[in-house]
Every structure is written in structure tokens, then in C-alpha cells.
């Protein structure tokens, strides 16, 4: 209703101004003579300027409303995806507890860098199956978070320490799996199995507060980690981009 009234008012102002301007250019005597050189074009120009200002204002209001609509849509999408992630992580809790307890009892490998293709772990069949389930699920979560399909920040705040606990428990298992698949040991050298599982773990190490990060590492018998400076972070990101592949 307001838009209709506004349009009527603008049209009335424009018509009245146009009539007054034209009447000043017409000399009515014995015959009608149109004197274009006396036509006051400034009146029309002023009205058009006013109309353009109003239209610009209306356009800006429309853009603002559109921006709010997009933000609300993004929040709604993030909420739905985070609810889905919460369901997935809740379903994984028994398997996560199994692999973290197995690691604390007896790590998959004492020295990860010395794992060979024919290495045999002391983990039970059930624990190895849990390792497979957890690593696959967190590979997907890592992919979604790395590409901002799930809010990277919110996922970190909700599950950062838990995600790192899984990585610290399964790092040896992941590296052994890569060797069995005839892949390089590290993603920097071109490894791609569980690529996003490891990538997002690196992101968690980079972004978690130092106290929280090192408390998590302490639980797994790891030394405190000094978070890299800006130029080192850039190098890590460049290496990660060079090795980026889709592996769900």
C-alpha cells in the first residue's frame, strides 16, 4: 500500500511540474505558438534528479534486505549442517572411545616414522574396525570443514579437541594404511588417503588455543606444540593446496 501511495505522489509531482514547464513555453494569443527556446528544461531535470535519488534509495534498501535474507539463509544452512554433524559425531562416540582407549593402552605403533608395510599391531579386530569407521567419518567431516561446507569455526569450537584426539590415536594407523596402498607417508609428499582427516587436524593444531591444544597432546603423551608463525603457516597452506585431492 505504501509503495502505491508513493508512486501516485511521484507521478503527480512529475505531471504537475511538466505541465507548468510546458505552459511557460507556450504563448496563447490568436494562435498557439510553441517557443521551444523558452522551454524550462531545468524543471524537468530537477524532477528527474529527485526521482533518481528516490529510486537509488529504494534500490539500496532492496540490497540491504537481500543481504539480510542471504545471511539468514546461510545461518539456517549452517545450523542444519551442524545438526547433521552432531548426529554423526554422537553416533561415532562408541568407536571413538574404543580407538582412544586402545591408543592409551597400547599405541598402534610406538614410533610412527618406523612403520613398515608388513607391520603388525596388537590392536584387536574390533579396534581395527573402529579405526576404519572413525577415520572414514572424520575424513568426510574434515572435507566438509576444510571447504566450508560446514562452518570451520563452529566445528572447531564444538569438536576440535575430540577431532585431535582421534588423529593422535589413529595417526600410526593412517600412515600404515598409506604404505599398504603404496602411497607416500606424508601429504606433503603426495599422500591422499585420509588426506582431509589429517588436514583438518593440522587446522585444529593451528587454531586451537595453545593451552587447550597442549592439554590434549599431554593426554596422549605428546610434547607441547609451538604454534607456527605467519610465514610458516603460509608455507603449510601452500603445500596443502598442492596436494589437494578429493578422497571421501
C-alpha positions in Angstrom: 0.0 0.0 0.0 2.8 2.4 0.9 4.5 1.7 -2.4 1.3 2.5 -4.3 0.8 5.8 -2.5 4.5 6.7 -3.1 4.2 6.0 -6.8 1.0 8.1 -7.1 2.7 11.1 -5.3 5.8 10.9 -7.5 3.6 10.7 -10.7 1.5 13.7 -9.6 4.6 15.8 -8.8 6.1 14.9 -12.2 2.9 15.6 -14.2 2.4 19.0 -12.4 6.0 20.0 -12.9 5.8 19.0 -16.5 2.6 21.0 -17.1 4.0 24.1 -15.5 7.2 23.9 -17.5 5.3 23.4 -20.8 2.8 26.2 -20.1 5.7 28.6 -19.7 6.9 27.8 -23.2 3.5 28.2 -24.9 2.2 31.7 -25.8 -1.6 31.7 -26.2 -2.9 34.7 -28.3 -4.7 34.5 -31.6 -2.9 31.2 -32.3 -0.9 28.8 -30.2 2.8 29.3 -30.7 5.3 26.9 -29.1 8.5 28.6 -28.1 11.0 25.8 -27.5 13.8 28.2 -26.8 11.8 29.4 -23.7 11.1 25.8 -22.5 12.4 25.5 -19.0 14.2 22.1 -19.1 15.7 22.7 -15.7 12.3 21.9 -14.1 12.2 18.5 -15.8 15.8 17.9 -14.9 15.1 18.7 -11.3 12.2 16.3 -11.1 14.2 13.5 -12.8 17.0 14.1 -10.3 14.6 13.7 -7.5 13.1 10.6 -9.0 16.6 9.1 -9.4 17.5 9.9 -5.8 14.4 8.1 -4.6 15.0 5.1 -6.9 18.6 4.9 -5.7 17.3 4.9 -2.1 14.8 2.2 -2.9 17.5 0.1 -4.6 19.8 0.4 -1.6 17.0 -0.6 0.8 16.4 -3.6 -1.5 20.0 -4.6 -1.5 20.1 -4.4 2.3 17.1 -6.6 2.6 18.6 -9.0 0.1 21.8 -9.1 2.1 19.9 -9.9 5.3 18.0 -12.6 3.5 21.2 -14.2 2.3 22.7 -14.1 5.9 19.6 -15.7 7.4 19.7 -18.4 4.7 23.4 -19.1 5.4 22.8 -19.3 9.2 19.9 -21.7 8.6 22.1 -23.8 6.3 24.9 -23.9 8.8 22.5 -24.8 11.6 21.2 -27.8 9.6 24.7 -29.0 8.7 25.9 -28.7 12.3 22.9 -30.6 13.5 23.8 -33.3 11.0 27.4 -33.2 12.1 26.2 -33.5 15.8 24.2 -36.6 14.9 27.2 -38.1 13.1 29.6 -37.4 15.9 27.2 -38.7 18.5 26.9 -42.0 16.6 30.7 -42.2 16.4 31.3 -41.8 20.2 31.5 -45.6 21.0 34.0 -46.2 18.2 36.0 -43.0 19.1 36.2 -44.2 22.7 37.4 -47.6 21.5 40.3 -46.3 19.5 41.4 -43.7 22.0 41.3 -46.3 24.8 43.2 -48.7 22.6 45.9 -46.0 21.9 46.3 -45.1 25.6 46.6 -48.8 26.5 49.0 -49.6 23.6 49.6 -47.2 20.7 49.1 -48.6 17.2 52.8 -48.0 16.7 55.4 -46.8 19.2 57.3 -44.9 16.6 55.2 -43.9 13.6 58.1 -43.0 11.4 59.4 -46.6 11.6 56.2 -48.3 10.4 56.8 -50.8 7.6 54.3 -52.3 5.1 54.2 -55.6 6.9 53.9 -54.1 10.4 51.5 -56.0 12.8 49.7 -54.1 15.5 48.5 -55.5 18.8 45.1 -53.9 18.3 42.1 -56.3 18.2 39.9 -56.9 15.2 37.1 -54.8 16.8 39.6 -51.9 17.4 40.8 -52.0 13.9 37.2 -51.9 12.6 36.6 -48.9 14.8 39.7 -47.2 13.4 38.3 -47.7 9.9 34.9 -46.3 10.8 36.3 -43.3 12.7 38.8 -42.4 10.1 36.3 -42.6 7.2 33.7 -40.5 9.1 36.3 -37.9 10.1 37.8 -37.8 6.6 34.3 -36.7 5.4 33.9 -34.2 8.3 37.4 -32.8 7.5 36.5 -32.4 3.8 33.3 -30.5 4.6 35.0 -28.3 7.2 38.1 -27.6 5.0 35.9 -26.4 2.2 33.5 -24.5 4.5 30.5 -26.8 3.6 30.3 -27.0 7.4 31.3 -23.9 9.3 35.0 -24.5 10.0 35.0 -22.2 13.0 31.9 -23.8 14.7 33.2 -27.3 14.0 36.5 -26.4 15.7 34.7 -24.9 18.7 32.5 -27.9 19.1 34.8 -30.8 18.3 38.4 -29.5 17.9 40.0 -31.4 20.9 38.0 -34.5 20.2 39.0 -34.4 16.5 42.6 -34.1 17.5 42.3 -37.0 20.0 41.1 -39.2 17.1 44.0 -38.1 14.9 46.6 -38.6 17.6 45.1 -42.1 18.2 45.0 -43.0 14.5 48.0 -41.3 13.0 50.0 -44.5 13.0 47.1 -46.5 11.6 46.6 -43.9 8.8 50.3 -43.8 7.9 50.4 -47.7 7.8 47.4 -47.7 5.5 49.1 -45.3 3.1 52.1 -47.6 2.9 49.9 -50.6 2.3 48.3 -48.6 -0.6 51.7 -47.8 -2.0 51.3 -44.1 -1.2 53.9 -41.6 0.2 53.9 -41.4 4.0 53.0 -37.7 4.3 50.5 -35.5 2.5 53.4 -33.0 1.7 54.9 -35.8 -0.4 51.6 -36.6 -2.2 49.7 -38.9 0.1 46.0 -38.7 -0.3 44.4 -41.5 1.8 42.7 -39.8 4.7 44.0 -36.5 3.4 41.3 -34.3 4.8 41.4 -36.1 8.2 45.0 -35.0 8.6 44.5 -31.6 7.0 41.7 -30.6 9.4 43.8 -32.0 12.3 46.5 -29.6 11.2 44.0 -26.8 11.1 42.9 -27.6 14.7 46.5 -27.6 15.9 46.9 -24.2 14.3 43.7 -22.6 15.5 43.0 -24.1 19.0 44.2 -22.0 21.9 47.7 -23.1 23.0 46.6 -24.2 26.4 43.7 -26.4 25.1 45.9 -27.8 22.4 48.8 -28.8 24.6 46.4 -30.2 27.3 45.0 -32.5 24.6 48.5 -33.5 23.4 49.5 -34.2 27.1 46.7 -36.7 27.4 48.4 -38.7 24.6 51.9 -38.4 25.9 52.9 -35.8 23.2 55.2 -32.9 23.7 53.7 -29.3 23.8 53.4 -27.9 20.3 54.7 -24.4 19.5 52.2 -22.9 17.1 53.8 -21.8 13.8 54.3 -18.1 12.9 52.5 -16.4 10.0 55.2 -17.2 7.3 55.4 -20.9 8.4 51.6 -21.1 8.2 51.6 -19.7 4.7 54.1 -22.4 3.7 51.9 -25.2 5.2 48.9 -23.9 3.4 50.7 -23.8 0.0 51.9 -27.4 0.5 48.4 -28.4 1.4 46.9 -26.8 -1.7 49.5 -28.6 -3.9 48.4 -32.0 -2.6 44.7 -31.3 -2.6 42.6 -34.2 -4.0 39.1 -35.5 -3.5 39.1 -38.6 -1.3 35.9 -39.1 0.6 
